[in-house]
Amino acid sequence: MATVQFDSATHLYPGADTPAVDGLDIEIADGEFLVLVGPSGCGKSTSLRMLAGLESVERGRILIGGRDVTGLPPRARDVAMVFQSYALYPNMTVAENMGFALRNAGVSRAQTRERVLTAARMLELEDLLDRKPAKLSGGQRQRVAMGRAIVRRPQVFCMDEPLSNLDAKLRVSTRAQIAALQQRLGTTTVYVTHDQVEAMTMGDRVAVLRDGRLQQIAAPRMLYDDPVNAFVAGFIGSPAMNLLTAPVTEGVAVIGELRLPVPRSAAGRDRVLVGIRPEAWEIATDPTHALAVAAELLEELGAESFVYAHGVHEHWSSRSGRVVARVDRRFRIALGEKLLLSPKPDEIFFFDPDSDTRLR
């Protein structure tokens, strides 16, 4: 186990005008589970590959356990990688796949078998050790790939979207297994995903990337409750936060019939970006203090429901083109029907519409 540090680490792909990863600064504690999350092309997989030694570092450094590994080859970093594809040898059994790296490293046959059996027990693969990958399900293959990394007992686990090939139900159960396993092993883990639900449910901390730059790094709850900018606010949470551009008149943001006092930092602005999460809306009855919308869709999820609607006023706009509100699961509404929404006063966020920075 070891600490990991990205010290202004930068990677530029040949022929590119801008870095894929630009001045990344992250310190990861010994035994921490850190998740890198962001949209496609944000630099999260490149950052992971830089840590593993699979991509170069043009500027800055990467340290593992306080040792500068920036110029070292992958085999000298004591890092185990779990890829999106299982990358199992089809002609080998589960046991042979899991023990392959150990045998190449000169570990004795007896010790290899002991490590493989230990990992198999952790991953509930004991009854599958003699099978070949073709006889395994997707979830079983992913556990074998995990086992192959575990037997090496590395200082750091690097996981690049390991659950993306699994179906939705299996993803949920497997991510719980991975999180529990990491806590049991205590190995420093850097996990990449584009799925913010995965990020929120698995990581001790989550680092949000955009265009190669770190936007915010914090515990999942902190990211949700205290985003530093509109990008983080809109990316973390499902459904996403409503982001409404509204004019400001005499220190008040005007959204339909809503009048929302803006923070002092918004003084002198002619418009602001107002953020309201779906669960922060309440169904209102008084039209003089509510946002009037027309329902487009009612999404029923069993335990809860979400109304997707568009505004009936023209002097404000939503970045997504509509408003989403969580409602009681027994709520019923016809398409096109009007309803009134009022936000909870202590759950409203304000952002600069140009820079996306939080206004407090």
TIVEX-894663 format. One record per residue (C-alpha): x, y, z. Coordinates in steps of 0.5 Angstrom, whole numbers, plus 500, padded with zeros to 3 digits. Each point is the difference from the previous one (the first is absolute). Layout:
BEGIN
@X=X | Y=Y | Z=Z
...
// end
This chain:
BEGIN
@X=500 | Y=500 | Z=500
@X=502 | Y=507 | Z=499
@X=498 | Y=507 | Z=499
@X=500 | Y=503 | Z=492
@X=501 | Y=507 | Z=498
@X=499 | Y=504 | Z=494
@X=504 | Y=506 | Z=500
@X=498 | Y=504 | Z=494
@X=500 | Y=494 | Z=496
@X=499 | Y=502 | Z=492
@X=499 | Y=496 | Z=494
@X=499 | Y=502 | Z=493
@X=499 | Y=495 | Z=494
@X=504 | Y=501 | Z=494
@X=496 | Y=505 | Z=495
@X=496 | Y=502 | Z=505
@X=499 | Y=508 | Z=502
@X=498 | Y=499 | Z=507
@X=502 | Y=495 | Z=505
@X=496 | Y=494 | Z=502
@X=502 | Y=501 | Z=507
@X=502 | Y=507 | Z=502
@X=504 | Y=502 | Z=507
@X=496 | Y=494 | Z=504
@X=501 | Y=501 | Z=507
@X=498 | Y=495 | Z=505
@X=502 | Y=496 | Z=506
@X=497 | Y=493 | Z=502
@X=501 | Y=498 | Z=507
@X=503 | Y=493 | Z=501
@X=494 | Y=495 | Z=500
@X=495 | Y=505 | Z=497
@X=495 | Y=498 | Z=494
@X=500 | Y=506 | Z=496
@X=495 | Y=501 | Z=494
@X=502 | Y=504 | Z=493
@X=493 | Y=502 | Z=497
@X=498 | Y=504 | Z=494
@X=498 | Y=500 | Z=493
@X=503 | Y=496 | Z=494
@X=506 | Y=504 | Z=498
@X=501 | Y=503 | Z=507
@X=507 | Y=497 | Z=501
@X=498 | Y=495 | Z=506
@X=503 | Y=494 | Z=496
@X=506 | Y=503 | Z=498
@X=502 | Y=502 | Z=507
@X=499 | Y=493 | Z=502
@X=505 | Y=498 | Z=495
@X=505 | Y=505 | Z=502
@X=500 | Y=497 | Z=507
@X=501 | Y=493 | Z=497
@X=505 | Y=502 | Z=495
@X=496 | Y=499 | Z=494
@X=500 | Y=507 | Z=498
@X=506 | Y=505 | Z=500
@X=500 | Y=506 | Z=505
@X=503 | Y=507 | Z=496
@X=500 | Y=504 | Z=506
@X=499 | Y=499 | Z=508
@X=501 | Y=494 | Z=504
@X=496 | Y=493 | Z=502
@X=503 | Y=498 | Z=507
@X=498 | Y=493 | Z=503
@X=501 | Y=499 | Z=507
@X=504 | Y=506 | Z=500
@X=505 | Y=498 | Z=494
@X=500 | Y=503 | Z=494
@X=498 | Y=495 | Z=494
@X=499 | Y=505 | Z=495
@X=505 | Y=497 | Z=495
@X=500 | Y=493 | Z=503
@X=497 | Y=494 | Z=495
@X=493 | Y=497 | Z=502
@X=503 | Y=494 | Z=503
@X=504 | Y=504 | Z=505
@X=495 | Y=504 | Z=503
@X=496 | Y=494 | Z=504
@X=493 | Y=502 | Z=497
@X=495 | Y=495 | Z=498
@X=495 | Y=502 | Z=494
@X=493 | Y=497 | Z=499
@X=498 | Y=502 | Z=493
@X=493 | Y=501 | Z=498
@X=501 | Y=494 | Z=495
@X=501 | Y=494 | Z=504
@X=506 | Y=498 | Z=496
@X=500 | Y=493 | Z=503
@X=504 | Y=494 | Z=496
@X=495 | Y=496 | Z=497
@X=505 | Y=494 | Z=500
@X=501 | Y=500 | Z=507
@X=496 | Y=498 | Z=506
@X=497 | Y=505 | Z=506
@X=506 | Y=498 | Z=504
@X=505 | Y=501 | Z=495
@X=498 | Y=507 | Z=498
@X=500 | Y=502 | Z=507
@X=507 | Y=497 | Z=501
@X=503 | Y=502 | Z=493
@X=503 | Y=507 | Z=503
@X=503 | Y=496 | Z=506
@X=503 | Y=494 | Z=496
@X=503 | Y=505 | Z=495
@X=503 | Y=504 | Z=506
@X=504 | Y=494 | Z=503
@X=495 | Y=498 | Z=506
@X=500 | Y=493 | Z=502
@X=494 | Y=495 | Z=497
@X=498 | Y=499 | Z=508
@X=500 | Y=508 | Z=501
@X=496 | Y=501 | Z=494
@X=495 | Y=495 | Z=502
@X=499 | Y=503 | Z=507
@X=499 | Y=507 | Z=497
@X=495 | Y=498 | Z=495
@X=496 | Y=496 | Z=505
@X=500 | Y=505 | Z=504
@X=498 | Y=505 | Z=495
@X=495 | Y=495 | Z=497
@X=497 | Y=500 | Z=507
@X=499 | Y=507 | Z=501
@X=497 | Y=500 | Z=493
@X=495 | Y=494 | Z=501
@X=504 | Y=497 | Z=494
@X=502 | Y=493 | Z=503
@X=495 | Y=496 | Z=496
@X=503 | Y=503 | Z=494
@X=507 | Y=499 | Z=500
@X=500 | Y=495 | Z=495
@X=496 | Y=503 | Z=495
@X=502 | Y=504 | Z=494
@X=497 | Y=507 | Z=498
@X=496 | Y=498 | Z=495
@X=496 | Y=496 | Z=505
@X=499 | Y=506 | Z=505
@X=495 | Y=506 | Z=500
@X=502 | Y=507 | Z=499
@X=500 | Y=501 | Z=508
@X=504 | Y=494 | Z=501
@X=505 | Y=502 | Z=495
@X=501 | Y=507 | Z=503
@X=501 | Y=497 | Z=507
@X=505 | Y=496 | Z=497
@X=504 | Y=506 | Z=497
@X=499 | Y=503 | Z=507
@X=503 | Y=494 | Z=503
@X=506 | Y=500 | Z=495
@X=501 | Y=507 | Z=503
@X=499 | Y=498 | Z=507
@X=505 | Y=494 | Z=500
@X=506 | Y=505 | Z=499
@X=499 | Y=504 | Z=506
@X=502 | Y=506 | Z=497
@X=501 | Y=507 | Z=503
@X=494 | Y=503 | Z=496
@X=494 | Y=497 | Z=496
@X=498 | Y=504 | Z=494
@X=493 | Y=499 | Z=497
@X=498 | Y=502 | Z=493
@X=492 | Y=500 | Z=500
@X=500 | Y=492 | Z=502
@X=493 | Y=500 | Z=500
@X=498 | Y=503 | Z=494
@X=499 | Y=493 | Z=496
@X=495 | Y=498 | Z=505
@X=493 | Y=500 | Z=500
@X=496 | Y=505 | Z=505
@X=498 | Y=495 | Z=505
@X=507 | Y=497 | Z=500
@X=504 | Y=507 | Z=501
@X=496 | Y=501 | Z=506
@X=502 | Y=494 | Z=504
@X=507 | Y=500 | Z=497
@X=502 | Y=507 | Z=502
@X=497 | Y=498 | Z=507
@X=505 | Y=494 | Z=500
@X=506 | Y=505 | Z=497
@X=499 | Y=505 | Z=506
@X=499 | Y=495 | Z=505
@X=507 | Y=496 | Z=497
@X=504 | Y=507 | Z=500
@X=498 | Y=501 | Z=508
@X=502 | Y=493 | Z=501
@X=507 | Y=500 | Z=497
@X=501 | Y=508 | Z=501
@X=504 | Y=501 | Z=494
@X=500 | Y=507 | Z=497
@X=495 | Y=500 | Z=494
@X=499 | Y=505 | Z=494
@X=494 | Y=498 | Z=497
@X=498 | Y=503 | Z=493
@X=492 | Y=501 | Z=498
@X=496 | Y=504 | Z=496
@X=494 | Y=498 | Z=504
@X=499 | Y=505 | Z=506
@X=495 | Y=495 | Z=504
@X=506 | Y=495 | Z=500
@X=505 | Y=506 | Z=502
@X=495 | Y=502 | Z=506
@X=499 | Y=493 | Z=503
@X=507 | Y=497 | Z=499
@X=505 | Y=506 | Z=502
@X=503 | Y=502 | Z=506
@X=501 | Y=507 | Z=496
@X=498 | Y=502 | Z=493
@X=504 | Y=504 | Z=495
@X=496 | Y=503 | Z=495
@X=504 | Y=501 | Z=493
@X=498 | Y=505 | Z=494
@X=504 | Y=501 | Z=494
@X=506 | Y=497 | Z=503
@X=500 | Y=505 | Z=507
@X=498 | Y=498 | Z=507
@X=493 | Y=504 | Z=501
@X=499 | Y=497 | Z=508
@X=502 | Y=495 | Z=504
@X=496 | Y=498 | Z=506
@X=496 | Y=495 | Z=504
@X=494 | Y=498 | Z=496
@X=495 | Y=503 | Z=505
@X=504 | Y=507 | Z=499
@X=500 | Y=500 | Z=493
@X=493 | Y=499 | Z=500
@X=499 | Y=505 | Z=505
@X=505 | Y=505 | Z=499
@X=502 | Y=500 | Z=492
@X=505 | Y=505 | Z=499
@X=497 | Y=502 | Z=493
@X=494 | Y=498 | Z=495
@X=504 | Y=495 | Z=496
@X=501 | Y=496 | Z=507
@X=493 | Y=502 | Z=502
@X=497 | Y=497 | Z=494
@X=504 | Y=494 | Z=499
@X=499 | Y=497 | Z=507
@X=493 | Y=498 | Z=501
@X=495 | Y=496 | Z=497
@X=496 | Y=503 | Z=497
@X=505 | Y=506 | Z=499
@X=499 | Y=506 | Z=504
@X=495 | Y=505 | Z=496
@X=504 | Y=506 | Z=498
@X=496 | Y=506 | Z=498
@X=502 | Y=507 | Z=497
@X=496 | Y=505 | Z=503
@X=501 | Y=508 | Z=499
@X=501 | Y=504 | Z=507
@X=496 | Y=506 | Z=502
@X=502 | Y=504 | Z=506
@X=504 | Y=494 | Z=503
@X=494 | Y=495 | Z=498
@X=501 | Y=494 | Z=495
@X=493 | Y=500 | Z=496
@X=498 | Y=493 | Z=498
@X=493 | Y=500 | Z=498
@X=496 | Y=503 | Z=506
@X=506 | Y=498 | Z=505
@X=504 | Y=505 | Z=503
@X=506 | Y=497 | Z=503
@X=505 | Y=505 | Z=504
@X=507 | Y=499 | Z=497
@X=506 | Y=500 | Z=504
@X=505 | Y=506 | Z=501
@X=505 | Y=498 | Z=495
@X=495 | Y=500 | Z=495
@X=499 | Y=508 | Z=501
@X=500 | Y=504 | Z=493
@X=499 | Y=494 | Z=496
@X=494 | Y=500 | Z=495
@X=499 | Y=492 | Z=500
@X=502 | Y=494 | Z=504
@X=500 | Y=493 | Z=499
@X=495 | Y=497 | Z=506
@X=501 | Y=493 | Z=502
@X=494 | Y=496 | Z=503
@X=501 | Y=492 | Z=501
@X=494 | Y=496 | Z=498
@X=498 | Y=498 | Z=507
@X=500 | Y=507 | Z=502
@X=494 | Y=502 | Z=496
@X=493 | Y=500 | Z=504
@X=493 | Y=500 | Z=497
@X=497 | Y=506 | Z=501
@X=493 | Y=503 | Z=500
@X=501 | Y=508 | Z=500
@X=502 | Y=502 | Z=493
@X=503 | Y=507 | Z=502
@X=506 | Y=496 | Z=504
@X=501 | Y=494 | Z=495
@X=503 | Y=498 | Z=493
@X=495 | Y=498 | Z=495
@X=502 | Y=494 | Z=496
@X=496 | Y=495 | Z=495
@X=501 | Y=493 | Z=501
@X=504 | Y=496 | Z=494
@X=501 | Y=493 | Z=504
@X=499 | Y=497 | Z=506
@X=506 | Y=495 | Z=502
@X=497 | Y=495 | Z=505
@X=506 | Y=496 | Z=503
@X=496 | Y=496 | Z=506
@X=503 | Y=504 | Z=506
@X=499 | Y=507 | Z=497
@X=498 | Y=503 | Z=494
@X=503 | Y=506 | Z=496
@X=496 | Y=505 | Z=496
@X=504 | Y=503 | Z=493
@X=496 | Y=507 | Z=498
@X=502 | Y=506 | Z=496
@X=498 | Y=507 | Z=502
@X=494 | Y=504 | Z=498
@X=504 | Y=507 | Z=501
@X=505 | Y=503 | Z=495
@X=505 | Y=504 | Z=504
@X=504 | Y=494 | Z=503
@X=503 | Y=494 | Z=497
@X=503 | Y=493 | Z=502
@X=506 | Y=497 | Z=498
@X=497 | Y=494 | Z=499
@X=494 | Y=503 | Z=497
@X=495 | Y=497 | Z=505
@X=499 | Y=500 | Z=508
@X=500 | Y=493 | Z=504
@X=497 | Y=500 | Z=506
@X=500 | Y=494 | Z=505
@X=492 | Y=498 | Z=502
@X=497 | Y=495 | Z=505
@X=499 | Y=493 | Z=496
@X=493 | Y=501 | Z=501
@X=500 | Y=506 | Z=496
@X=496 | Y=500 | Z=493
@X=500 | Y=505 | Z=495
@X=498 | Y=501 | Z=493
@X=504 | Y=502 | Z=494
@X=500 | Y=507 | Z=499
@X=497 | Y=501 | Z=506
@X=502 | Y=507 | Z=504
@X=503 | Y=499 | Z=507
@X=503 | Y=505 | Z=505
@X=507 | Y=499 | Z=503
@X=503 | Y=504 | Z=506
@X=508 | Y=498 | Z=502
@X=502 | Y=499 | Z=507
@X=503 | Y=507 | Z=502
@X=506 | Y=497 | Z=503
@X=502 | Y=495 | Z=494
@X=501 | Y=505 | Z=495
@X=507 | Y=501 | Z=496
@X=502 | Y=506 | Z=496
@X=505 | Y=500 | Z=495
@X=504 | Y=505 | Z=495
@X=496 | Y=498 | Z=494
@X=507 | Y=502 | Z=496
@X=505 | Y=497 | Z=504
@X=496 | Y=495 | Z=504
@X=503 | Y=501 | Z=506
@X=496 | Y=500 | Z=507
@X=497 | Y=506 | Z=502
@X=500 | Y=500 | Z=508
// end
